[in-house]
Amino acid sequence: MSLDDWHLVFVSVCLVIILAAFAPVVMAFLPSRDEHFFALAILGEEGIAEHYYPDDDPNIEVGEDVHWTIYLLNHMGEIQYIALKVKLLNSTMIAPNSTSFTPSSAPVVYEVKRVMLNNETRFFPFSWTISNVAQNGDLIDIRSLSVNGETVDTHSSALLGSDYRVVIELWVYNENLKEFRFGWVDGNEMRCAWNQIWFTLRYVEAS
Amino acid sequence: MVGYLLKKNKVISILYLIFLLLFFTQNVYRVLGDESEAVSSISHAEDSLKAAYLSVLEAERAGVDISEVVVLLNNAFTYFSEAERALKSGQHDTAVQLAGKAAEVSNAVLEANINLIFVAGHVEEEAFRNQLFLSSALVCLVVMFGFLGWRRFKVYYVSRVMDVRPEVVVDES
C-alpha cells in the first residue's frame, strides 16, 4: 500500500472511533422507533382461550356461573392509566366501532381502573352470573347481573334470549385531554381495542 | 264537650303531621347530605388519583424507577373502586372513608414523586453531562494520538521504503 492509502485508512479509523464515541450522546436525542400497542383478550375458565362456558355450552341459564379472565398487555413504552369497561349488549345494540373509535352506547355493567407499567401483563378475573330475568312475551329481559360478587342492574332484552354478547372495551386516560378515551394515540394514528363473546340465555319461566 | 274533643283531636293530628313532616324532612336532608358528601369525597379522590398518575408518568419520563410507586397507586385505585361500590350500595359513610384513604395514598404518591422527579432530573442532567465530557475527551485523545501515530508511522514507512530501495552497483568488469 502507498503512503496515501495508509493515510486514508488512518483517517477512516479515527472517524469511526469519533462517531462511536459520540453515539450515546446522539442516541439521547433520537426518538424511539418502537411500535406501541395494547393487547386485550378474554380467556376462559382455566386462563386459556377455551372453556368459556360451563360444559362449553354458550346456552346459559339464570344463576349459572361463568368464569373468565381478561388479559391485558401494556406495550406503550410507558405506564398507562387504563379502564376496562364491560357492557351487556343484545344483537341489535351497536357494538364499538374500530374505524370511528366510537364505544358502544350500552351502559357499563362493570368497570376496573388500573395503572399498568410498561410491558406489564395483567389478568383481571371476571366472573359473572345472570341473577334476575323477566319475560315479556317472546322478549327476555336481563334485569340484573352479578359481576365478581357484586349485583348490577341492567336492562337488555333479546328475542327468546338469544344473541346476547358481553363486550369489553379498553379505555385509556389521555393526559392532554385529562379524561378517559376509547382507544389511544400512537404517533399520529388512533387505535382501539375491544372484544366480545356471544351467548344465549336459556330461560324457562316458572309456572 | 264533643266539640272540644274534636278540636283537641284536630290539634293533635296537626301537631303529629308537623312532627312527621319535620322528621321526614330532617332524614331526607341527612341522607342527601351524606350522599352529597360521599359524591364530593369520591370526586376529590378521583382528582387526586389523576394528579398522582400524571406525576408518576412524569417521574418515569425523568428516569425514575416507578415500580414501587405504581403498586401504591394501584392500592389507592382499589380503595377508590370500593368507595364507588359503597356509594352505589348506599353506604355513604364507608364511601367517604374509603375515598379519603384513596386521596391520602394518592397525595403521598404525588409528594414522593415531586421529590423523585427533582432528584432524577439532576441525576439525568449530570449523567448526560458526564457522557458528553467522556465523549469529547475520547475524541480529543483519538485526534491527538491519531496525529502523533500518523507522524511516527509516516517516518517508519519512509525509512522502510528507503531501506528496500534498490542499490545501483557499477559493474566494472
Chai-1 contact restraints between the chains, C-beta under 6 A:
chainA,res_idxA,chainB,res_idxB,connection_type,confidence,min_distance_angstrom,max_distance_angstrom,comment,restraint_id
A,L3,B,Y157,contact,1.0,0.0,6.0,A-B,restraint_1
A,F10,B,W150,contact,1.0,0.0,6.0,A-B,restraint_2
A,C14,B,V142,contact,1.0,0.0,6.0,A-B,restraint_3
A,C14,B,G146,contact,1.0,0.0,6.0,A-B,restraint_4
A,I17,B,V142,contact,1.0,0.0,6.0,A-B,restraint_5
A,I18,B,V139,contact,1.0,0.0,6.0,A-B,restraint_6
A,I18,B,V142,contact,1.0,0.0,6.0,A-B,restraint_7
A,A21,B,S135,contact,1.0,0.0,6.0,A-B,restraint_8
A,A21,B,L138,contact,1.0,0.0,6.0,A-B,restraint_9
A,A21,B,V139,contact,1.0,0.0,6.0,A-B,restraint_10
A,F22,B,S135,contact,1.0,0.0,6.0,A-B,restraint_11
A,P24,B,Q131,contact,1.0,0.0,6.0,A-B,restraint_12
A,V25,B,Q131,contact,1.0,0.0,6.0,A-B,restraint_13
A,V25,B,L132,contact,1.0,0.0,6.0,A-B,restraint_14
A,V25,B,S135,contact,1.0,0.0,6.0,A-B,restraint_15
A,E78,B,E60,contact,1.0,0.0,6.0,A-B,restraint_16
A,I79,B,L57,contact,1.0,0.0,6.0,A-B,restraint_17
A,I79,B,E60,contact,1.0,0.0,6.0,A-B,restraint_18
A,Y81,B,Y53,contact,1.0,0.0,6.0,A-B,restraint_19
A,K113,B,F77,contact,1.0,0.0,6.0,A-B,restraint_20
A,R114,B,N74,contact,1.0,0.0,6.0,A-B,restraint_21
A,V115,B,Y53,contact,1.0,0.0,6.0,A-B,restraint_22
A,V115,B,V70,contact,1.0,0.0,6.0,A-B,restraint_23
A,V115,B,L73,contact,1.0,0.0,6.0,A-B,restraint_24
A,V115,B,N74,contact,1.0,0.0,6.0,A-B,restraint_25
A,L117,B,V70,contact,1.0,0.0,6.0,A-B,restraint_26
